[in-house]
Each structure stands twice: as structure tokens, then as C-alpha cells.
């Protein structure tokens, strides 16, 4: 069953990559490819059956949607704050303090949301699977960062 799911996801992954190549979606295409690869690897590493996979990804997708909203909110706040700083529009020190606190609050909400997500998985995954998930996510992000850094370094040499 696990191999069927993995095979199905790999086929979907390949089809979506091919379709996106033809659409020329740029950064979104790369992000989608990474997301699909991450899903396939997660299913493999966590050794989930079909029902568990569906429940897990439904909950994970909701978490990611909430996280993306918070990140967008933070990024918008940072962009506006940067403009104010660059243009020296405000002399009120309390404005700066409040703006920094607002940004830190969103960062805190992101961490709290991740904690809630991880803690909510104990009705779907075993403790060992949750531990594997935490380690996998850390290593996966690190590997992606390292690959991007190496790619940029190679691009700068040329």
C-alpha cells in the first residue's frame, strides 16, 4: 500500500513538474516542486498508510495555510516599516517600539502555531513518527538552504 501511494505521488509530482515547466511559473514552480518532493519523502520516512496520509496532510495543509497568512502579514508589516525608516517619516519613538513589538508578536504566533501543529499530531502519528517529522523538516530545510547557497555561489562565479 505504501509503495502504491509513493508511486502515485511520484507520478503526480512528475506530471505537475512537466505541466509547470510549460507554464513557466518561475519561483512558484520551484516551490511547488520542493513541496511535492517533501511530501513524497515524508510519506516514505513516516511510513504512513493511506488513511493516515490523508489525515496528516489535511492537517498539515491547514497549518501551512495559517502560517503563510502570518508570514504575509509579517512581510507586509516589515515592508511598510522599512519605508517609514528609510524616509524618516516618524519622529515618535513609541511608533518604532510598537512596530517592533507587532513584528515580534507575529514571529511568536508563528512559533506557537508550529508547536500547536506538532502537538496536535498525537492522534494521527506515533511519538516516533512525530520525532521523525521534526528531524526531517529540520534536515530538509537545511539541505534546501545549502543547495540554494551552493547554486548562488556557482552563479556568482560565472
Secondary structure, DSSP 8 states (H G I E B T S, - for coil): -HHHHHHHHHHHHHHHHHHHHHHT-THHHHHHHHHHHHHHHHHHHHT--HHHHHHHHHHHHHHHHHHHHHHHHHHHHHHHHHHHHHHT----HHHHHHHHHHHHHHHHHHHHHHHHHHHGGGGTS-HHHHHHHHHHHHHHHHHHHHHHHHHHHHHHH-
